[in-house]
Amino acid sequence: MVAVPVAWAVLLVFHPTGEGDEFYPVVRDQVTAWLIVHVGTLVFGPLLAGVVYLLLRGVEGVAALLSRIALAVFALFYTAWEVLIGLGTGILVDQVNGLPEAERATGAELVEDFAGSSLIRAFELIGGFAWLIAVVAAGVALFRRVDAASSVAVIVLLLISAVPIVWHVPPFGPVGLGLFLIALLLILRGRSSPPAPAPARRPGPA
């Protein structure tokens, strides 16, 4: 459970970045790195959802049920978004790189139109909101599994980490996963701590 966020955070350090909102200038000279990172993200995204699902093992209630449903929605839509924005954009940029110099400007515009399509944006928003709901609901469901101070910290950490994780571009992705890891360790520590002894009962009157 700990290895998944750590490994994903390390992978995201190698995510190609650049200035501006255009994809082609960023991916153009780093197609291989772009594809490797996004293939890994296709694996780690659902695995991170699996980590939250395992945390909810044996936990019942409305919040736990809501979290499980949201995790399924996240895994479906976030994976679809990654296939399109990650693999789709990388493959398209590679094809544009193979065009004659005079045609690359038109190809670059095609890349931006594809990456900015309403369908891809919809998958991103649905997946992102689903992850936010999933982790916050999981924190609420697990509220009584750790001590009171840690319970509040867990919910706050999960809430703050949600958006950077979904966005995943460094430094946001690794930082978000670091916050998620801290929340995870607090939960696991609460589970491993022995329960507090019940107060001794005073003998009643004879």
PyMOL commands that place a pseudoatom at each C-alpha (Angstrom):
pseudoatom trace, name=CA, resn=MET, resi=1, chain=A, elem=C, hetatm=0, pos=[0.000, 0.000, 0.000]
pseudoatom trace, name=CA, resn=VAL, resi=2, chain=A, elem=C, hetatm=0, pos=[2.850, 2.361, 0.790]
pseudoatom trace, name=CA, resn=ALA, resi=3, chain=A, elem=C, hetatm=0, pos=[4.825, 1.369, -2.309]
pseudoatom trace, name=CA, resn=VAL, resi=4, chain=A, elem=C, hetatm=0, pos=[2.117, 2.523, -4.761]
pseudoatom trace, name=CA, resn=PRO, resi=5, chain=A, elem=C, hetatm=0, pos=[2.096, 6.270, -3.889]
pseudoatom trace, name=CA, resn=VAL, resi=6, chain=A, elem=C, hetatm=0, pos=[5.886, 6.277, -3.459]
pseudoatom trace, name=CA, resn=ALA, resi=7, chain=A, elem=C, hetatm=0, pos=[6.526, 4.625, -6.835]
pseudoatom trace, name=CA, resn=TRP, resi=8, chain=A, elem=C, hetatm=0, pos=[4.033, 6.865, -8.631]
pseudoatom trace, name=CA, resn=ALA, resi=9, chain=A, elem=C, hetatm=0, pos=[5.559, 9.985, -7.069]
pseudoatom trace, name=CA, resn=VAL, resi=10, chain=A, elem=C, hetatm=0, pos=[9.019, 8.932, -8.262]
pseudoatom trace, name=CA, resn=LEU, resi=11, chain=A, elem=C, hetatm=0, pos=[7.707, 8.264, -11.774]
pseudoatom trace, name=CA, resn=LEU, resi=12, chain=A, elem=C, hetatm=0, pos=[6.006, 11.662, -11.959]
pseudoatom trace, name=CA, resn=VAL, resi=13, chain=A, elem=C, hetatm=0, pos=[9.293, 13.417, -11.282]
pseudoatom trace, name=CA, resn=PHE, resi=14, chain=A, elem=C, hetatm=0, pos=[10.200, 12.497, -14.876]
pseudoatom trace, name=CA, resn=HIS, resi=15, chain=A, elem=C, hetatm=0, pos=[6.960, 13.909, -16.352]
pseudoatom trace, name=CA, resn=PRO, resi=16, chain=A, elem=C, hetatm=0, pos=[7.894, 16.355, -19.160]
pseudoatom trace, name=CA, resn=THR, resi=17, chain=A, elem=C, hetatm=0, pos=[6.998, 19.944, -18.308]
pseudoatom trace, name=CA, resn=GLY, resi=18, chain=A, elem=C, hetatm=0, pos=[7.244, 23.313, -19.975]
pseudoatom trace, name=CA, resn=GLU, resi=19, chain=A, elem=C, hetatm=0, pos=[5.951, 26.849, -19.919]
pseudoatom trace, name=CA, resn=GLY, resi=20, chain=A, elem=C, hetatm=0, pos=[2.555, 27.718, -21.337]
pseudoatom trace, name=CA, resn=ASP, resi=21, chain=A, elem=C, hetatm=0, pos=[-0.546, 25.635, -21.941]
pseudoatom trace, name=CA, resn=GLU, resi=22, chain=A, elem=C, hetatm=0, pos=[0.393, 24.149, -25.318]
pseudoatom trace, name=CA, resn=PHE, resi=23, chain=A, elem=C, hetatm=0, pos=[1.174, 20.446, -25.469]
pseudoatom trace, name=CA, resn=TYR, resi=24, chain=A, elem=C, hetatm=0, pos=[3.197, 20.165, -28.651]
pseudoatom trace, name=CA, resn=PRO, resi=25, chain=A, elem=C, hetatm=0, pos=[6.223, 22.248, -27.553]
pseudoatom trace, name=CA, resn=VAL, resi=26, chain=A, elem=C, hetatm=0, pos=[6.405, 20.214, -24.312]
pseudoatom trace, name=CA, resn=VAL, resi=27, chain=A, elem=C, hetatm=0, pos=[6.038, 16.752, -25.812]
pseudoatom trace, name=CA, resn=ARG, resi=28, chain=A, elem=C, hetatm=0, pos=[7.814, 17.348, -29.147]
pseudoatom trace, name=CA, resn=ASP, resi=29, chain=A, elem=C, hetatm=0, pos=[11.323, 16.514, -27.942]
pseudoatom trace, name=CA, resn=GLN, resi=30, chain=A, elem=C, hetatm=0, pos=[10.293, 14.189, -25.096]
pseudoatom trace, name=CA, resn=VAL, resi=31, chain=A, elem=C, hetatm=0, pos=[7.830, 11.777, -26.676]
pseudoatom trace, name=CA, resn=THR, resi=32, chain=A, elem=C, hetatm=0, pos=[9.409, 8.668, -25.141]
pseudoatom trace, name=CA, resn=ALA, resi=33, chain=A, elem=C, hetatm=0, pos=[9.463, 10.128, -21.617]
pseudoatom trace, name=CA, resn=TRP, resi=34, chain=A, elem=C, hetatm=0, pos=[5.875, 11.358, -22.054]
pseudoatom trace, name=CA, resn=LEU, resi=35, chain=A, elem=C, hetatm=0, pos=[4.635, 7.918, -23.092]
pseudoatom trace, name=CA, resn=ILE, resi=36, chain=A, elem=C, hetatm=0, pos=[6.540, 6.060, -20.366]
pseudoatom trace, name=CA, resn=VAL, resi=37, chain=A, elem=C, hetatm=0, pos=[5.202, 8.323, -17.615]
pseudoatom trace, name=CA, resn=HIS, resi=38, chain=A, elem=C, hetatm=0, pos=[1.641, 8.083, -18.867]
pseudoatom trace, name=CA, resn=VAL, resi=39, chain=A, elem=C, hetatm=0, pos=[1.727, 4.323, -19.340]
pseudoatom trace, name=CA, resn=GLY, resi=40, chain=A, elem=C, hetatm=0, pos=[2.890, 4.123, -15.729]
pseudoatom trace, name=CA, resn=THR, resi=41, chain=A, elem=C, hetatm=0, pos=[0.136, 6.498, -14.665]
pseudoatom trace, name=CA, resn=LEU, resi=42, chain=A, elem=C, hetatm=0, pos=[-2.396, 4.240, -16.355]
pseudoatom trace, name=CA, resn=VAL, resi=43, chain=A, elem=C, hetatm=0, pos=[-1.231, 1.543, -13.938]
pseudoatom trace, name=CA, resn=PHE, resi=44, chain=A, elem=C, hetatm=0, pos=[-0.738, 3.588, -10.770]
pseudoatom trace, name=CA, resn=GLY, resi=45, chain=A, elem=C, hetatm=0, pos=[-4.034, 5.506, -10.960]
pseudoatom trace, name=CA, resn=PRO, resi=46, chain=A, elem=C, hetatm=0, pos=[-6.239, 2.421, -10.536]
pseudoatom trace, name=CA, resn=LEU, resi=47, chain=A, elem=C, hetatm=0, pos=[-3.719, 0.950, -8.074]
pseudoatom trace, name=CA, resn=LEU, resi=48, chain=A, elem=C, hetatm=0, pos=[-4.049, 4.028, -5.861]
pseudoatom trace, name=CA, resn=ALA, resi=49, chain=A, elem=C, hetatm=0, pos=[-7.818, 3.596, -5.990]
pseudoatom trace, name=CA, resn=GLY, resi=50, chain=A, elem=C, hetatm=0, pos=[-7.188, 0.010, -4.892]
pseudoatom trace, name=CA, resn=VAL, resi=51, chain=A, elem=C, hetatm=0, pos=[-5.189, 1.282, -1.912]
pseudoatom trace, name=CA, resn=VAL, resi=52, chain=A, elem=C, hetatm=0, pos=[-8.159, 3.360, -0.726]
pseudoatom trace, name=CA, resn=TYR, resi=53, chain=A, elem=C, hetatm=0, pos=[-10.468, 0.397, -1.343]
pseudoatom trace, name=CA, resn=LEU, resi=54, chain=A, elem=C, hetatm=0, pos=[-8.266, -1.787, 0.880]
pseudoatom trace, name=CA, resn=LEU, resi=55, chain=A, elem=C, hetatm=0, pos=[-8.331, 0.859, 3.602]
pseudoatom trace, name=CA, resn=LEU, resi=56, chain=A, elem=C, hetatm=0, pos=[-12.114, 0.581, 3.603]
pseudoatom trace, name=CA, resn=ARG, resi=57, chain=A, elem=C, hetatm=0, pos=[-12.061, -3.200, 4.001]
pseudoatom trace, name=CA, resn=GLY, resi=58, chain=A, elem=C, hetatm=0, pos=[-14.499, -4.109, 6.753]
pseudoatom trace, name=CA, resn=VAL, resi=59, chain=A, elem=C, hetatm=0, pos=[-15.790, -0.521, 7.056]
pseudoatom trace, name=CA, resn=GLU, resi=60, chain=A, elem=C, hetatm=0, pos=[-19.528, -0.061, 6.531]
pseudoatom trace, name=CA, resn=GLY, resi=61, chain=A, elem=C, hetatm=0, pos=[-21.779, 2.966, 6.338]
pseudoatom trace, name=CA, resn=VAL, resi=62, chain=A, elem=C, hetatm=0, pos=[-22.948, 5.593, 3.859]
pseudoatom trace, name=CA, resn=ALA, resi=63, chain=A, elem=C, hetatm=0, pos=[-19.549, 7.311, 3.608]
pseudoatom trace, name=CA, resn=ALA, resi=64, chain=A, elem=C, hetatm=0, pos=[-17.746, 4.030, 2.907]
pseudoatom trace, name=CA, resn=LEU, resi=65, chain=A, elem=C, hetatm=0, pos=[-20.299, 3.087, 0.231]
pseudoatom trace, name=CA, resn=LEU, resi=66, chain=A, elem=C, hetatm=0, pos=[-20.034, 6.522, -1.385]
pseudoatom trace, name=CA, resn=SER, resi=67, chain=A, elem=C, hetatm=0, pos=[-16.253, 6.230, -1.429]
pseudoatom trace, name=CA, resn=ARG, resi=68, chain=A, elem=C, hetatm=0, pos=[-16.335, 2.800, -3.084]
pseudoatom trace, name=CA, resn=ILE, resi=69, chain=A, elem=C, hetatm=0, pos=[-18.711, 4.026, -5.801]
pseudoatom trace, name=CA, resn=ALA, resi=70, chain=A, elem=C, hetatm=0, pos=[-16.592, 7.121, -6.421]
pseudoatom trace, name=CA, resn=LEU, resi=71, chain=A, elem=C, hetatm=0, pos=[-13.444, 4.975, -6.623]
pseudoatom trace, name=CA, resn=ALA, resi=72, chain=A, elem=C, hetatm=0, pos=[-15.002, 2.930, -9.427]
pseudoatom trace, name=CA, resn=VAL, resi=73, chain=A, elem=C, hetatm=0, pos=[-16.000, 6.100, -11.300]
pseudoatom trace, name=CA, resn=PHE, resi=74, chain=A, elem=C, hetatm=0, pos=[-12.497, 7.513, -10.829]
pseudoatom trace, name=CA, resn=ALA, resi=75, chain=A, elem=C, hetatm=0, pos=[-10.794, 4.359, -12.083]
pseudoatom trace, name=CA, resn=LEU, resi=76, chain=A, elem=C, hetatm=0, pos=[-12.997, 4.316, -15.198]
pseudoatom trace, name=CA, resn=PHE, resi=77, chain=A, elem=C, hetatm=0, pos=[-12.918, 7.975, -16.208]
pseudoatom trace, name=CA, resn=TYR, resi=78, chain=A, elem=C, hetatm=0, pos=[-9.382, 8.778, -15.106]
pseudoatom trace, name=CA, resn=THR, resi=79, chain=A, elem=C, hetatm=0, pos=[-8.067, 5.790, -17.047]
pseudoatom trace, name=CA, resn=ALA, resi=80, chain=A, elem=C, hetatm=0, pos=[-10.017, 6.900, -20.124]
pseudoatom trace, name=CA, resn=TRP, resi=81, chain=A, elem=C, hetatm=0, pos=[-8.617, 10.415, -19.743]
pseudoatom trace, name=CA, resn=GLU, resi=82, chain=A, elem=C, hetatm=0, pos=[-5.073, 9.081, -19.422]
pseudoatom trace, name=CA, resn=VAL, resi=83, chain=A, elem=C, hetatm=0, pos=[-5.472, 6.953, -22.554]
pseudoatom trace, name=CA, resn=LEU, resi=84, chain=A, elem=C, hetatm=0, pos=[-6.539, 10.029, -24.521]
pseudoatom trace, name=CA, resn=ILE, resi=85, chain=A, elem=C, hetatm=0, pos=[-4.370, 12.791, -23.052]
pseudoatom trace, name=CA, resn=GLY, resi=86, chain=A, elem=C, hetatm=0, pos=[-1.366, 10.596, -22.355]
pseudoatom trace, name=CA, resn=LEU, resi=87, chain=A, elem=C, hetatm=0, pos=[-1.102, 7.934, -25.029]
pseudoatom trace, name=CA, resn=GLY, resi=88, chain=A, elem=C, hetatm=0, pos=[-3.252, 9.711, -27.616]
pseudoatom trace, name=CA, resn=THR, resi=89, chain=A, elem=C, hetatm=0, pos=[-1.353, 12.991, -27.418]
pseudoatom trace, name=CA, resn=GLY, resi=90, chain=A, elem=C, hetatm=0, pos=[2.040, 11.262, -27.358]
pseudoatom trace, name=CA, resn=ILE, resi=91, chain=A, elem=C, hetatm=0, pos=[1.268, 9.181, -30.432]
pseudoatom trace, name=CA, resn=LEU, resi=92, chain=A, elem=C, hetatm=0, pos=[-0.174, 12.182, -32.263]
pseudoatom trace, name=CA, resn=VAL, resi=93, chain=A, elem=C, hetatm=0, pos=[2.891, 14.329, -31.480]
pseudoatom trace, name=CA, resn=ASP, resi=94, chain=A, elem=C, hetatm=0, pos=[5.156, 11.550, -32.732]
pseudoatom trace, name=CA, resn=GLN, resi=95, chain=A, elem=C, hetatm=0, pos=[3.235, 11.492, -36.008]
pseudoatom trace, name=CA, resn=VAL, resi=96, chain=A, elem=C, hetatm=0, pos=[3.476, 15.285, -36.331]
pseudoatom trace, name=CA, resn=ASN, resi=97, chain=A, elem=C, hetatm=0, pos=[7.231, 15.100, -35.761]
pseudoatom trace, name=CA, resn=GLY, resi=98, chain=A, elem=C, hetatm=0, pos=[7.448, 12.906, -38.844]
pseudoatom trace, name=CA, resn=LEU, resi=99, chain=A, elem=C, hetatm=0, pos=[5.745, 15.463, -41.088]
pseudoatom trace, name=CA, resn=PRO, resi=100, chain=A, elem=C, hetatm=0, pos=[7.674, 17.767, -43.428]
pseudoatom trace, name=CA, resn=GLU, resi=101, chain=A, elem=C, hetatm=0, pos=[8.732, 21.010, -41.753]
pseudoatom trace, name=CA, resn=ALA, resi=102, chain=A, elem=C, hetatm=0, pos=[6.172, 23.047, -43.684]
pseudoatom trace, name=CA, resn=GLU, resi=103, chain=A, elem=C, hetatm=0, pos=[3.290, 20.925, -42.372]
pseudoatom trace, name=CA, resn=ARG, resi=104, chain=A, elem=C, hetatm=0, pos=[4.281, 20.761, -38.707]
pseudoatom trace, name=CA, resn=ALA, resi=105, chain=A, elem=C, hetatm=0, pos=[2.580, 24.013, -37.731]
pseudoatom trace, name=CA, resn=THR, resi=106, chain=A, elem=C, hetatm=0, pos=[-0.740, 22.621, -38.936]
pseudoatom trace, name=CA, resn=GLY, resi=107, chain=A, elem=C, hetatm=0, pos=[-0.013, 19.348, -37.163]
pseudoatom trace, name=CA, resn=ALA, resi=108, chain=A, elem=C, hetatm=0, pos=[0.791, 21.207, -33.935]
pseudoatom trace, name=CA, resn=GLU, resi=109, chain=A, elem=C, hetatm=0, pos=[-2.600, 22.933, -34.103]
pseudoatom trace, name=CA, resn=LEU, resi=110, chain=A, elem=C, hetatm=0, pos=[-4.227, 19.532, -34.505]
pseudoatom trace, name=CA, resn=VAL, resi=111, chain=A, elem=C, hetatm=0, pos=[-2.463, 18.347, -31.338]
pseudoatom trace, name=CA, resn=GLU, resi=112, chain=A, elem=C, hetatm=0, pos=[-3.792, 21.323, -29.361]
pseudoatom trace, name=CA, resn=ASP, resi=113, chain=A, elem=C, hetatm=0, pos=[-7.312, 20.857, -30.716]
pseudoatom trace, name=CA, resn=PHE, resi=114, chain=A, elem=C, hetatm=0, pos=[-7.227, 17.180, -29.729]
pseudoatom trace, name=CA, resn=ALA, resi=115, chain=A, elem=C, hetatm=0, pos=[-5.839, 17.814, -26.218]
pseudoatom trace, name=CA, resn=GLY, resi=116, chain=A, elem=C, hetatm=0, pos=[-8.343, 20.591, -25.597]
pseudoatom trace, name=CA, resn=SER, resi=117, chain=A, elem=C, hetatm=0, pos=[-11.420, 18.695, -26.805]
pseudoatom trace, name=CA, resn=SER, resi=118, chain=A, elem=C, hetatm=0, pos=[-14.543, 18.831, -24.656]
pseudoatom trace, name=CA, resn=LEU, resi=119, chain=A, elem=C, hetatm=0, pos=[-14.630, 15.021, -24.396]
pseudoatom trace, name=CA, resn=ILE, resi=120, chain=A, elem=C, hetatm=0, pos=[-11.154, 14.843, -22.876]
pseudoatom trace, name=CA, resn=ARG, resi=121, chain=A, elem=C, hetatm=0, pos=[-11.982, 17.733, -20.553]
pseudoatom trace, name=CA, resn=ALA, resi=122, chain=A, elem=C, hetatm=0, pos=[-15.174, 15.988, -19.427]
pseudoatom trace, name=CA, resn=PHE, resi=123, chain=A, elem=C, hetatm=0, pos=[-13.292, 12.781, -18.591]
pseudoatom trace, name=CA, resn=GLU, resi=124, chain=A, elem=C, hetatm=0, pos=[-10.752, 14.798, -16.611]
pseudoatom trace, name=CA, resn=LEU, resi=125, chain=A, elem=C, hetatm=0, pos=[-13.395, 16.662, -14.595]
pseudoatom trace, name=CA, resn=ILE, resi=126, chain=A, elem=C, hetatm=0, pos=[-15.486, 13.571, -13.845]
pseudoatom trace, name=CA, resn=GLY, resi=127, chain=A, elem=C, hetatm=0, pos=[-12.428, 11.560, -12.834]
pseudoatom trace, name=CA, resn=GLY, resi=128, chain=A, elem=C, hetatm=0, pos=[-11.054, 14.404, -10.722]
pseudoatom trace, name=CA, resn=PHE, resi=129, chain=A, elem=C, hetatm=0, pos=[-14.298, 15.053, -8.837]
pseudoatom trace, name=CA, resn=ALA, resi=130, chain=A, elem=C, hetatm=0, pos=[-14.773, 11.321, -8.312]
pseudoatom trace, name=CA, resn=TRP, resi=131, chain=A, elem=C, hetatm=0, pos=[-11.314, 11.051, -6.701]
pseudoatom trace, name=CA, resn=LEU, resi=132, chain=A, elem=C, hetatm=0, pos=[-12.029, 14.055, -4.467]
pseudoatom trace, name=CA, resn=ILE, resi=133, chain=A, elem=C, hetatm=0, pos=[-15.312, 12.524, -3.310]
pseudoatom trace, name=CA, resn=ALA, resi=134, chain=A, elem=C, hetatm=0, pos=[-13.706, 9.100, -2.854]
pseudoatom trace, name=CA, resn=VAL, resi=135, chain=A, elem=C, hetatm=0, pos=[-10.851, 10.209, -0.606]
pseudoatom trace, name=CA, resn=VAL, resi=136, chain=A, elem=C, hetatm=0, pos=[-12.894, 12.633, 1.499]
pseudoatom trace, name=CA, resn=ALA, resi=137, chain=A, elem=C, hetatm=0, pos=[-15.661, 10.060, 2.002]
pseudoatom trace, name=CA, resn=ALA, resi=138, chain=A, elem=C, hetatm=0, pos=[-13.015, 7.470, 2.886]
pseudoatom trace, name=CA, resn=GLY, resi=139, chain=A, elem=C, hetatm=0, pos=[-11.554, 9.846, 5.476]
pseudoatom trace, name=CA, resn=VAL, resi=140, chain=A, elem=C, hetatm=0, pos=[-14.990, 10.333, 7.012]
pseudoatom trace, name=CA, resn=ALA, resi=141, chain=A, elem=C, hetatm=0, pos=[-15.672, 6.592, 6.983]
pseudoatom trace, name=CA, resn=LEU, resi=142, chain=A, elem=C, hetatm=0, pos=[-12.350, 5.930, 8.727]
pseudoatom trace, name=CA, resn=PHE, resi=143, chain=A, elem=C, hetatm=0, pos=[-12.812, 8.773, 11.218]
pseudoatom trace, name=CA, resn=ARG, resi=144, chain=A, elem=C, hetatm=0, pos=[-13.194, 6.500, 14.234]
pseudoatom trace, name=CA, resn=ARG, resi=145, chain=A, elem=C, hetatm=0, pos=[-10.414, 4.112, 13.220]
pseudoatom trace, name=CA, resn=VAL, resi=146, chain=A, elem=C, hetatm=0, pos=[-7.664, 6.488, 14.406]
pseudoatom trace, name=CA, resn=ASP, resi=147, chain=A, elem=C, hetatm=0, pos=[-7.335, 8.893, 17.320]
pseudoatom trace, name=CA, resn=ALA, resi=148, chain=A, elem=C, hetatm=0, pos=[-9.299, 12.147, 17.226]
pseudoatom trace, name=CA, resn=ALA, resi=149, chain=A, elem=C, hetatm=0, pos=[-6.415, 14.454, 16.282]
pseudoatom trace, name=CA, resn=SER, resi=150, chain=A, elem=C, hetatm=0, pos=[-5.188, 12.147, 13.535]
pseudoatom trace, name=CA, resn=SER, resi=151, chain=A, elem=C, hetatm=0, pos=[-8.719, 11.697, 12.176]
pseudoatom trace, name=CA, resn=VAL, resi=152, chain=A, elem=C, hetatm=0, pos=[-9.043, 15.406, 11.415]
pseudoatom trace, name=CA, resn=ALA, resi=153, chain=A, elem=C, hetatm=0, pos=[-5.522, 15.481, 9.971]
pseudoatom trace, name=CA, resn=VAL, resi=154, chain=A, elem=C, hetatm=0, pos=[-6.325, 12.511, 7.707]
pseudoatom trace, name=CA, resn=ILE, resi=155, chain=A, elem=C, hetatm=0, pos=[-9.397, 14.204, 6.225]
pseudoatom trace, name=CA, resn=VAL, resi=156, chain=A, elem=C, hetatm=0, pos=[-7.529, 17.495, 5.694]
pseudoatom trace, name=CA, resn=LEU, resi=157, chain=A, elem=C, hetatm=0, pos=[-4.531, 15.757, 4.098]
pseudoatom trace, name=CA, resn=LEU, resi=158, chain=A, elem=C, hetatm=0, pos=[-6.710, 13.693, 1.775]
pseudoatom trace, name=CA, resn=LEU, resi=159, chain=A, elem=C, hetatm=0, pos=[-8.696, 16.774, 0.770]
pseudoatom trace, name=CA, resn=ILE, resi=160, chain=A, elem=C, hetatm=0, pos=[-5.589, 18.864, 0.035]
pseudoatom trace, name=CA, resn=SER, resi=161, chain=A, elem=C, hetatm=0, pos=[-3.857, 16.028, -1.840]
pseudoatom trace, name=CA, resn=ALA, resi=162, chain=A, elem=C, hetatm=0, pos=[-6.757, 15.228, -4.193]
pseudoatom trace, name=CA, resn=VAL, resi=163, chain=A, elem=C, hetatm=0, pos=[-6.356, 17.917, -6.873]
pseudoatom trace, name=CA, resn=PRO, resi=164, chain=A, elem=C, hetatm=0, pos=[-2.533, 17.728, -7.169]
pseudoatom trace, name=CA, resn=ILE, resi=165, chain=A, elem=C, hetatm=0, pos=[-2.731, 13.947, -7.543]
pseudoatom trace, name=CA, resn=VAL, resi=166, chain=A, elem=C, hetatm=0, pos=[-5.259, 14.138, -10.372]
pseudoatom trace, name=CA, resn=TRP, resi=167, chain=A, elem=C, hetatm=0, pos=[-3.325, 16.905, -12.113]
pseudoatom trace, name=CA, resn=HIS, resi=168, chain=A, elem=C, hetatm=0, pos=[-0.140, 14.865, -11.495]
pseudoatom trace, name=CA, resn=VAL, resi=169, chain=A, elem=C, hetatm=0, pos=[2.284, 17.226, -13.283]
pseudoatom trace, name=CA, resn=PRO, resi=170, chain=A, elem=C, hetatm=0, pos=[5.379, 17.878, -11.106]
pseudoatom trace, name=CA, resn=PRO, resi=171, chain=A, elem=C, hetatm=0, pos=[5.818, 19.330, -8.597]
pseudoatom trace, name=CA, resn=PHE, resi=172, chain=A, elem=C, hetatm=0, pos=[2.097, 19.049, -7.850]
pseudoatom trace, name=CA, resn=GLY, resi=173, chain=A, elem=C, hetatm=0, pos=[1.700, 15.310, -8.402]
pseudoatom trace, name=CA, resn=PRO, resi=174, chain=A, elem=C, hetatm=0, pos=[4.619, 14.197, -6.196]
pseudoatom trace, name=CA, resn=VAL, resi=175, chain=A, elem=C, hetatm=0, pos=[3.608, 16.687, -3.468]
pseudoatom trace, name=CA, resn=GLY, resi=176, chain=A, elem=C, hetatm=0, pos=[-0.005, 15.472, -3.543]
pseudoatom trace, name=CA, resn=LEU, resi=177, chain=A, elem=C, hetatm=0, pos=[1.118, 11.855, -3.325]
pseudoatom trace, name=CA, resn=GLY, resi=178, chain=A, elem=C, hetatm=0, pos=[3.396, 12.781, -0.419]
pseudoatom trace, name=CA, resn=LEU, resi=179, chain=A, elem=C, hetatm=0, pos=[0.423, 14.238, 1.471]
pseudoatom trace, name=CA, resn=PHE, resi=180, chain=A, elem=C, hetatm=0, pos=[-1.630, 11.154, 0.623]
pseudoatom trace, name=CA, resn=LEU, resi=181, chain=A, elem=C, hetatm=0, pos=[1.186, 8.969, 1.972]
pseudoatom trace, name=CA, resn=ILE, resi=182, chain=A, elem=C, hetatm=0, pos=[1.225, 10.852, 5.275]
pseudoatom trace, name=CA, resn=ALA, resi=183, chain=A, elem=C, hetatm=0, pos=[-2.542, 10.351, 5.614]
pseudoatom trace, name=CA, resn=LEU, resi=184, chain=A, elem=C, hetatm=0, pos=[-2.121, 6.669, 4.765]
pseudoatom trace, name=CA, resn=LEU, resi=185, chain=A, elem=C, hetatm=0, pos=[0.547, 6.217, 7.434]
pseudoatom trace, name=CA, resn=LEU, resi=186, chain=A, elem=C, hetatm=0, pos=[-1.666, 7.914, 10.026]
pseudoatom trace, name=CA, resn=ILE, resi=187, chain=A, elem=C, hetatm=0, pos=[-4.481, 5.505, 9.192]
pseudoatom trace, name=CA, resn=LEU, resi=188, chain=A, elem=C, hetatm=0, pos=[-2.219, 2.464, 9.311]
pseudoatom trace, name=CA, resn=ARG, resi=189, chain=A, elem=C, hetatm=0, pos=[-0.706, 3.620, 12.608]
pseudoatom trace, name=CA, resn=GLY, resi=190, chain=A, elem=C, hetatm=0, pos=[-4.188, 4.024, 14.076]
pseudoatom trace, name=CA, resn=ARG, resi=191, chain=A, elem=C, hetatm=0, pos=[-5.091, 0.508, 12.998]
pseudoatom trace, name=CA, resn=SER, resi=192, chain=A, elem=C, hetatm=0, pos=[-1.958, -1.009, 14.504]
pseudoatom trace, name=CA, resn=SER, resi=193, chain=A, elem=C, hetatm=0, pos=[-2.267, 0.806, 17.834]
pseudoatom trace, name=CA, resn=PRO, resi=194, chain=A, elem=C, hetatm=0, pos=[-3.746, -1.338, 20.623]
pseudoatom trace, name=CA, resn=PRO, resi=195, chain=A, elem=C, hetatm=0, pos=[-7.213, -0.263, 21.709]
pseudoatom trace, name=CA, resn=ALA, resi=196, chain=A, elem=C, hetatm=0, pos=[-7.386, 1.859, 24.837]
pseudoatom trace, name=CA, resn=PRO, resi=197, chain=A, elem=C, hetatm=0, pos=[-8.244, -0.177, 27.929]
pseudoatom trace, name=CA, resn=ALA, resi=198, chain=A, elem=C, hetatm=0, pos=[-11.784, 0.182, 29.135]
pseudoatom trace, name=CA, resn=PRO, resi=199, chain=A, elem=C, hetatm=0, pos=[-12.135, 2.099, 32.420]
pseudoatom trace, name=CA, resn=ALA, resi=200, chain=A, elem=C, hetatm=0, pos=[-12.342, -0.100, 35.467]
pseudoatom trace, name=CA, resn=ARG, resi=201, chain=A, elem=C, hetatm=0, pos=[-15.816, -0.547, 36.807]
pseudoatom trace, name=CA, resn=ARG, resi=202, chain=A, elem=C, hetatm=0, pos=[-16.308, 0.287, 40.415]
pseudoatom trace, name=CA, resn=PRO, resi=203, chain=A, elem=C, hetatm=0, pos=[-18.077, -2.362, 42.430]
pseudoatom trace, name=CA, resn=GLY, resi=204, chain=A, elem=C, hetatm=0, pos=[-21.635, -1.449, 43.168]
pseudoatom trace, name=CA, resn=PRO, resi=205, chain=A, elem=C, hetatm=0, pos=[-23.245, -1.555, 46.582]
pseudoatom trace, name=CA, resn=ALA, resi=206, chain=A, elem=C, hetatm=0, pos=[-23.761, -5.017, 47.945]
for i in range(1, 206): cmd.bond("trace and resi %d" % i, "trace and resi %d" % (i + 1))
show_as sticks, trace
zoom trace
